[in-house]
Structures are given as C-alpha cells and as structure tokens.
Amino acid sequence: MKIRLLIKDPLEAQGLKWLLTSQWNDVQVDIAEGVDTADDAYLYIIDMTYIMTAEFELPPHAVWLGISSERTFQTVYKALSLKAEDILFRPFQPDRLVKQVQQIRFRWRNERTQQKGPVQPRKAVVTYEDFLIGETKAEHPVLLSLIAPSRLEELDHLVRELESHDFPLVYDIFPFSDFVLVVHQLKDLHALREAYSIFFAQWKRQSDALLTIYLHANENRSYRALYKKMRKYHERIFYDGYDILTIEQDDLHWRDMDPFLSPLEQRKWVEMLEKQQVSEIREWMEQDFLTLESPYPDPEMVRVRLTSILAQIRRYMTAKSLKSQSMEQAYHSLFETVIREPVMYHIIQSVISFIVELLQTSVGQSPREGNLVEKVQERIAANYWDASWSLAACADELRIHKSTLSRKFAKEAGEPFSEALLKKRVEEAKRLLNETDLPVAEVSKSAGFTHSTYFSRRFKEKTGMTPYQFRMR
C-alpha cells in the first residue's frame, strides 16, 4: 500500500515516514513536495493547513487522514465534509496513527482480494487432531510459534490480534487453554521473525499483559511430537518469565534434582528462622533458586522443594504459636502461589516477603502462656540438632536458673531434661535412618550427637538395635 505525506514540517514528515515503514513490510511512504496530490497513492496523510486553503484539491475518491494543531470547529467540519477517515490533533500518540493506518490497510487488502475474484476456502495446514493424536508430518517446512499471555483473560484478544496481523504466507491459529499455537508455512525465517517482532511491539502498545513467544522451525517430526515440544517450552516460562521473543532450536530436557531438603538444609532453616536471619534467608533463596542455569530441573520438582521450605516455616509457626487467622490465611495463600504461580521469580519474592512478615510478627509477639514442660519441649524441638545445646542454653533462653529448670522440669514432666533431649535426638535419628541414605556418621551429626560411637551406644539402649540393624530391619 502506498501512502503519501503532505506535512509542512519536514522533520515531522520524516518521523511519520519512519514510524509507518517500521510497522509493515508492504507499506511504501512518500513525502510530497508542497501540495503535490498525485493520485498514485491509496492513503494520504495531510496537514490540515493545506486543506483549509481554497485552492487545495484532493484526488477523486481519496482516502485520507488529517493532522492539525488547531482544535477548532471549522477544522473538524472541513475534515468531515471532505470525508476524512479521522483527524488527529497534535500532539497525538503514535499508536493512534498506527491503529488508524492498520484499519485502512486491512480495507486495502480486502479490496485487492475482491479484485482478484472470490476467495476459495483453503484446507487447513494442520488440525487439532494432528497435534493430539496420530503421527502426521508436515508436507512442507513449517514454523510453530507458541504465544502465552501473562493474563489468561487476554487469550481471546490475542487470537483476534493474530488473525488480523500481517503474517507472510499461509498460517493457522490454534487456541489452547493457556496459550496459542500458530503454524506457518516456512519459506523465509527472517521475514517471519520480523513479522513477529512487529506483532510483539504492537501488542505492547495496546495491552498491559505481557507476552512470551517461542518460535521453532519444523525438524521433520510429527505434529504431535512438535506439539509436545512446544508445551515443554511453555513450561520453561517458569524460568524465563514473560516479555520475551526468542527462536528455539534445541530440544528441551529437564535435569534430575532431589526436590527435598537434606537434613543439613533442614537444620540450617531451623537455625535461620530461630535466629531471625532475614539476610541469610534471602541469600539462601536467591542462591538456591535464582542462579539455576540450563539444563534446568523440572519446574514441578522446584515446586516440591519450595513446599519443603514451607514445611520448615510451618514448624516454626507451630513452635512459636504464630497461628492467627490473618497469618493462617497468608500462609495458605503463599502455598497456593507456590503451587500455581507460573513464574519462579515471583514465587521466590512472595516466600521472602512472607518470611519477613512472619519474623516481624514473632518479634512483636508477647511470650506465649504455657506450662514449663511445653516451653522446654518447644526449645528442644528447635535446638536438638545442635550438639552444643544443653540445659544451660535452654535455661538462658527461658530466663530461668538451670538448677531451677532442671528440678521443675523433672517434677512436671516425669523425666530429666537430659532424657527428654536424648529421646528427641533418637527420634530424629530413626527418621533419618528410615527416610534417607545418609551414612550413620552423618545421621549422628544431624541428630545432634557429638560422636558416632556414643550415638550408636545410646541408640541401642533406646531401641534394642544398632543404627545399622534398625535401617536393615
């Protein structure tokens, strides 16, 4: 489509020419000299100062847009009387002009099609059945694009924009529940990439929902195999986030990952929460999750690992009795975020924000009412893993003399403090022996015992078996 600009300011004319030619491949823009209105153009963009002069004449049946600095009734009336498509008053947003020209361009394309005769319905290049069942291969090279909006309610809008965009050659659009798949006949990858770059830029001007677009050329595989491959790229949004356009060539494979926190990591989390080490928690989260590189672990395994962290947070909340209605709601909301939020970065930020709020609540909370046995058991549960933690440390935390604590606890609990601590450590050792493959020496250390020999002796006293026998039973 040819456009002629009749604009008095040369700089403005050059700017408009650049704007329009950067949007479409099939648009030619000429800057007229003075009031040259040769009728070889389809669209005229005209400064209204020319229109307002009596000697100016438009070409017969001209399609035109007016631009003016004068917001007057006479200007508008003149434009309407000469059947202008629209009039834009300076200063105007570039995307408004682009939208107007886009609509005129669609009309121009339809007129050209009608001149060539009625359009015959074509057979689709591919169908949903090809994606979901069967082993159909493309007869010609194709390019697939997977386009996912950050807000699912924008899917219908996205499909409409794709249907009206100027992609070269034949293409078919397939909406799914959380993304849109487009199949193009492939002749010029560069032209398709350019068309998607234009679409990407135009979308940003009209919607605040972000897009992620993955482009992939056919490798002589079945449509079903290509569909599975594109779905895997959709899962990678977990790492990539939104607002990207990229051509993908390699297959995507997830690497193995143990999703559960190790005993040492669990102990570290207990320590960080107990000591309210916010900066250490933030550093741990960012180092463990935000520094991941390709090949990435399966996103579902990362979510499981995050729920393992939530379990440690839950234990802390229980030990500190931080279970107000608002805090419970916030915790369950965080759990839903971990399970459903599509982008990992947002999950990490939500977890860190919740922990900061939780620890601030813990600081401001008055000591919980409860008997001495409950308080001591809470301290044992929080510190058993530390081999140096003892009756004296517990007494310091509870602000009571250790002799008084020893006497009162033994009387109320029916057993000495040392026995209660030993029971907890043996209980944790049994769990580790059952649930992990850690060496006995490492189990001993993780459960709070100083030496593995002492651990084995005390463990046998409590269970009647050595740690090895207990694991192999």
VENZIMO-V187229 format. One record per pair of residues at least 4 apart in sequence whose C-alpha atoms are under 7 Angstrom apart, sorted by the first residue. I is the first residue (numbers start at 1). J is the second residue. D is the distance in whole Angstrom. If there is no record, write none. Layout:
I/J/D  I/J/D
This chain:
1/26/6  1/27/5  1/28/6  1/42/7  2/27/6  2/28/5  2/29/6  2/41/5  2/42/6  2/43/7  3/28/6  3/29/5  3/30/6  3/41/5  3/42/6  3/43/5  3/44/6  4/29/6  4/30/5  4/31/6  4/32/6  4/41/6  4/43/6  4/44/5  4/45/6  5/13/7  5/30/6  5/31/5  5/32/6  5/44/6  5/45/5  5/46/6  6/31/6  6/32/5  6/34/7  6/35/7  6/45/6  6/46/5  6/47/6  7/13/6  7/46/6  7/47/5  8/47/7  9/13/6  10/14/6  11/15/6  12/16/6  13/17/6  13/31/7  14/18/6  15/19/6  16/20/6  17/21/6  17/29/6  18/22/6  19/23/7  21/27/6  21/28/7  21/29/7  23/198/6  32/36/6  37/58/7  37/59/7  39/59/6  42/63/6  43/62/7  43/63/5  43/64/5  44/63/6  44/64/4  44/65/6  45/64/6  45/65/5  45/66/6  46/65/6  46/66/5  46/67/6  47/66/6  47/67/5  47/68/6  48/52/6  48/66/6  48/67/6  48/68/5  49/53/7  50/56/6  51/56/6  58/62/7  64/84/5  64/85/6  65/84/6  65/85/5  65/86/5  65/87/6  66/84/7  66/86/6  66/87/4  66/88/6  67/87/6  67/88/5  67/89/6  68/88/6  68/89/5  68/90/6  69/89/6  69/90/5  71/89/7  72/76/7  73/77/6  74/78/6  75/79/6  76/80/6  77/81/6  78/82/6  79/83/6  79/84/5  80/84/6  88/92/7  94/98/6  95/99/6  95/205/7  96/100/6  97/101/6  98/102/6  99/103/6  100/104/6  101/105/6  102/106/6  103/107/7  104/108/6  105/109/6  106/110/6  107/111/6  108/112/6  109/113/6  110/114/6  111/115/6  112/116/7  113/117/7  114/118/6  124/172/7  125/172/7  126/130/6  127/131/7  128/132/6  129/133/5  130/134/6  130/136/6  130/223/6  130/224/6  131/223/5  131/224/4  131/227/6  132/224/6  133/224/7  134/224/7  135/222/5  135/223/7  135/224/6  136/222/5  136/223/6  137/220/7  137/221/6  137/222/4  137/223/6  141/185/6  141/186/5  141/218/6  142/183/7  142/184/5  142/185/5  142/186/5  142/217/6  142/218/5  143/183/6  143/184/5  143/185/6  143/186/6  143/215/7  143/216/6  143/217/4  143/218/6  144/181/7  144/182/6  144/183/5  144/184/6  144/215/6  144/216/5  144/217/6  145/181/6  145/182/5  145/183/7  145/213/7  145/214/6  145/215/4  145/216/6  146/179/7  146/180/6  146/181/5  146/182/7  146/213/6  146/214/5  146/215/7  146/230/7  147/179/6  147/180/5  147/181/6  147/211/7  147/212/6  147/213/5  147/214/7  148/178/7  148/179/4  148/180/6  148/211/6  148/212/5  148/213/7  149/154/7  149/155/7  149/179/7  149/209/6  149/210/6  149/211/5  149/212/7  150/209/6  150/210/5  150/211/6  150/242/7  151/209/6  152/178/6  154/158/6  155/159/6  156/160/6  157/161/6  158/162/6  159/163/6  160/164/6  161/165/6  167/192/7  167/195/6  168/192/7  169/185/6  170/184/6  170/185/6  171/182/7  171/183/5  171/184/4  171/185/6  172/182/6  172/183/5  172/184/7  173/181/6  173/182/5  173/183/7  174/180/6  174/181/5  174/182/6  175/179/6  175/180/4  175/181/6  176/180/6  188/192/7  189/193/6  190/194/6  191/195/6  192/196/6  193/197/6  194/198/6  195/199/6  196/200/6  197/201/6  198/202/6  199/203/6  200/204/7  201/205/7  202/206/7  203/207/6  204/208/7  210/242/6  210/243/5  211/242/6  211/243/5  211/244/7  212/242/5  212/243/5  212/244/5  212/245/6  213/244/6  213/245/5  213/246/6  214/245/6  214/246/5  214/247/6  214/248/7  215/246/6  215/247/5  215/248/6  216/247/6  216/248/5  216/249/6  221/225/6  221/226/7  222/226/6  223/227/6  224/228/6  225/229/6  226/230/6  227/231/6  228/232/6  229/233/7  230/234/6  231/235/6  232/236/7  232/252/7  236/240/6  237/241/5  237/242/7  237/342/7  237/343/6  238/299/7  238/342/5  238/343/4  238/344/5  239/343/6  239/344/6  241/343/5  253/295/7  254/295/6  254/296/5  254/297/5  254/298/5  255/295/6  255/296/6  255/297/5  255/298/7  256/297/6  257/297/6  257/301/7  259/301/5  259/302/6  259/304/6  259/305/4  260/305/5  260/308/6  261/265/6  261/266/6  261/305/7  261/308/6  262/266/6  263/267/6  263/446/6  264/268/6  264/446/6  265/269/6  266/270/6  267/271/6  267/385/7  268/272/6  269/273/6  269/312/7  270/274/6  270/312/7  270/382/7  271/275/6  272/276/6  272/277/5  272/281/7  273/277/6  276/359/6  277/281/6  278/282/6  278/356/7  279/283/6  280/284/6  281/285/6  282/286/6  282/352/6  283/287/6  284/288/6  285/289/6  285/348/7  286/290/5  286/291/7  287/291/6  292/296/7  297/301/7  298/302/7  299/303/6  300/304/6  301/305/6  302/306/6  303/307/6  303/338/6  303/339/6  304/308/6  305/309/7  306/310/6  306/338/7  307/311/6  308/312/7  309/313/6  310/314/6  311/315/6  312/316/6  313/317/6  314/318/6  315/319/6  316/320/6  317/321/6  317/322/5  317/323/7  318/322/6  319/378/6  323/327/6  323/328/6  324/328/6  325/329/6  326/330/6  327/331/6  328/332/6  329/333/6  330/334/6  331/335/6  332/336/6  333/337/6  334/338/6  334/350/7  334/351/7  335/339/6  336/340/6  337/341/5  337/347/6  338/347/6  341/347/7  343/347/7  344/348/6  345/349/6  346/350/6  347/351/6  348/352/6  349/353/6  350/354/6  351/355/6  352/356/6  353/357/6  354/358/6  355/359/6  356/360/6  357/361/6  358/362/6  359/363/6  360/364/6  361/365/6  370/374/6  370/375/7  371/375/7  372/376/6  372/409/7  373/377/6  373/409/6  373/412/7  373/413/6  374/378/6  375/379/6  376/380/6  377/381/6  378/382/6  379/383/6  379/394/7  380/384/5  380/421/6  383/389/7  384/421/7  384/424/7  384/425/6  384/447/7  384/448/6  385/446/6  385/447/5  385/448/4  386/448/5  387/448/4  387/449/6  387/450/6  389/393/6  390/394/6  391/395/6  391/402/6  391/417/7  392/396/6  392/402/6  393/397/6  394/398/6  395/399/6  395/400/5  395/401/6  395/402/5  395/405/6  396/400/6  400/404/7  400/405/6  401/405/6  402/406/6  403/407/6  404/408/6  405/409/6  406/410/6  406/416/7  406/417/6  407/411/6  408/412/6  409/413/6  409/416/7  409/417/7  410/414/5  410/415/5  410/416/5  410/417/7  415/419/6  415/420/7  416/420/7  417/421/6  418/422/6  419/423/6  420/424/6  421/425/6  422/426/6  423/427/6  424/428/6  425/429/6  425/447/5  425/448/6  426/430/6  426/459/6  427/431/6  428/432/6  428/447/6  429/433/6  429/443/6  429/444/7  429/447/5  430/434/6  431/435/6  432/436/5  432/443/6  433/471/6  434/471/6  438/442/6  438/443/6  439/443/6  440/444/6  440/467/7  441/445/6  441/452/5  442/446/6  443/447/6  444/448/7  444/449/5  444/452/6  444/455/6  445/449/5  445/450/6  449/455/6  451/455/6  452/456/6  453/457/6  454/458/6  455/459/6  456/460/6  456/466/6  456/467/6  457/461/6  458/462/6  459/463/6  459/466/7  459/467/7  460/464/5  460/465/5  460/466/5  465/469/6  465/470/6  466/470/6  467/471/6  468/472/6  469/473/6
